[in-house]
Amino acid sequence: MILRQRAEAIHGAPPFPPLYQEIVELGTWNGTTCTLASGHQDLPCRTTITNRSGTKVSETSISMTTKAHLIETDGWVSGSTYLTKTFLTIQMER
């Protein structure tokens, strides 16, 4: 579900098309798509940037715990190749 999108243009006004479009989906990444989960409605889940011709130039997906701690990010490299970075969350006892 796309909850927010933004297009930017250098030189500003029409009839010039934007140089790129950035689409930000909110929620949490389940490995396939963004889902709305309790506490994650306002957090970015996937960001996709396309150039003027609509070709994808960047994509990043973010997975978090229910307490919004970062678990992993998937960054698009090319084609169907993604680079996954996994993060370790350590909870300290009081």
C-alpha positions as CSV (number, residue, x, y, z in Angstrom):
1,M,0.0,0.0,0.0
2,I,1.5,3.3,-1.0
3,L,0.7,5.8,1.6
4,R,3.0,8.7,0.5
5,Q,4.7,9.6,-2.7
6,R,6.8,12.6,-3.7
7,A,8.2,13.8,-7.0
8,E,11.0,16.4,-7.3
9,A,12.1,18.5,-10.2
10,I,15.1,20.7,-10.8
11,H,13.9,23.8,-12.8
12,G,10.6,23.3,-11.2
13,A,7.6,24.0,-13.3
14,P,5.7,22.1,-16.0
15,P,6.0,21.2,-18.8
16,F,9.3,19.7,-17.7
17,P,8.8,16.2,-16.2
18,P,10.4,15.5,-12.8
19,L,14.0,14.3,-12.9
20,Y,13.0,11.5,-10.5
21,Q,10.1,10.1,-8.4
22,E,10.5,8.8,-4.9
23,I,7.8,6.5,-3.6
24,V,7.8,5.7,0.2
25,E,5.7,2.9,1.5
26,L,4.9,2.8,5.2
27,G,4.6,-0.1,7.5
28,T,6.9,-3.1,8.0
29,W,8.5,-5.4,5.4
30,N,7.4,-9.1,5.5
31,G,9.8,-10.2,2.8
32,T,7.5,-9.7,-0.1
33,T,5.5,-6.5,0.6
34,C,4.9,-3.7,3.1
35,T,2.2,-4.5,5.7
36,L,0.6,-2.2,8.2
37,A,1.5,-3.4,11.7
38,S,0.7,-2.0,15.0
39,G,3.2,0.8,15.8
40,H,4.7,0.9,12.3
41,Q,2.1,2.9,10.4
42,D,4.4,6.0,10.2
43,L,7.7,4.2,9.6
44,P,9.2,3.8,6.1
45,C,9.1,0.2,4.9
46,R,10.2,0.5,1.2
47,T,11.6,3.4,-0.8
48,T,11.7,3.2,-4.6
49,I,13.3,5.9,-6.8
50,T,12.6,6.0,-10.5
51,N,14.2,8.3,-13.1
52,R,12.4,10.5,-15.6
53,S,11.6,7.5,-17.9
54,G,10.2,5.4,-15.1
55,T,13.2,3.1,-14.7
56,K,14.0,2.0,-11.2
57,V,17.3,3.4,-10.0
58,S,17.1,2.6,-6.3
59,E,15.1,0.5,-3.9
60,T,15.5,-0.2,-0.2
61,S,13.3,-2.3,2.0
62,I,13.4,-2.2,5.8
63,S,12.4,-4.9,8.3
64,M,11.8,-4.0,12.0
65,T,10.7,-5.7,15.2
66,T,7.4,-5.0,16.8
67,K,9.3,-2.4,19.0
68,A,10.6,-0.7,15.8
69,H,14.2,-2.0,16.2
70,L,15.9,-2.5,12.8
71,I,16.3,-6.1,11.8
72,E,17.5,-5.9,8.2
73,T,17.6,-3.8,5.1
74,D,17.5,-5.1,1.5
75,G,19.1,-2.8,-1.1
76,W,18.5,-3.3,-4.8
77,V,21.7,-3.9,-6.8
78,S,20.4,-4.8,-10.3
79,G,17.9,-7.1,-12.0
80,S,16.6,-9.4,-9.2
81,T,19.7,-9.0,-7.1
82,Y,19.5,-7.4,-3.6
83,L,22.1,-6.9,-0.9
84,T,20.8,-7.8,2.6
85,K,22.2,-6.3,5.7
86,T,21.2,-7.9,9.0
87,F,21.3,-6.1,12.4
88,L,21.5,-7.7,15.8
89,T,19.4,-6.1,18.6
90,I,20.6,-6.7,22.1
91,Q,18.3,-5.9,25.0
92,M,19.9,-5.0,28.2
93,E,18.3,-6.1,31.5
94,R,17.9,-3.6,34.3
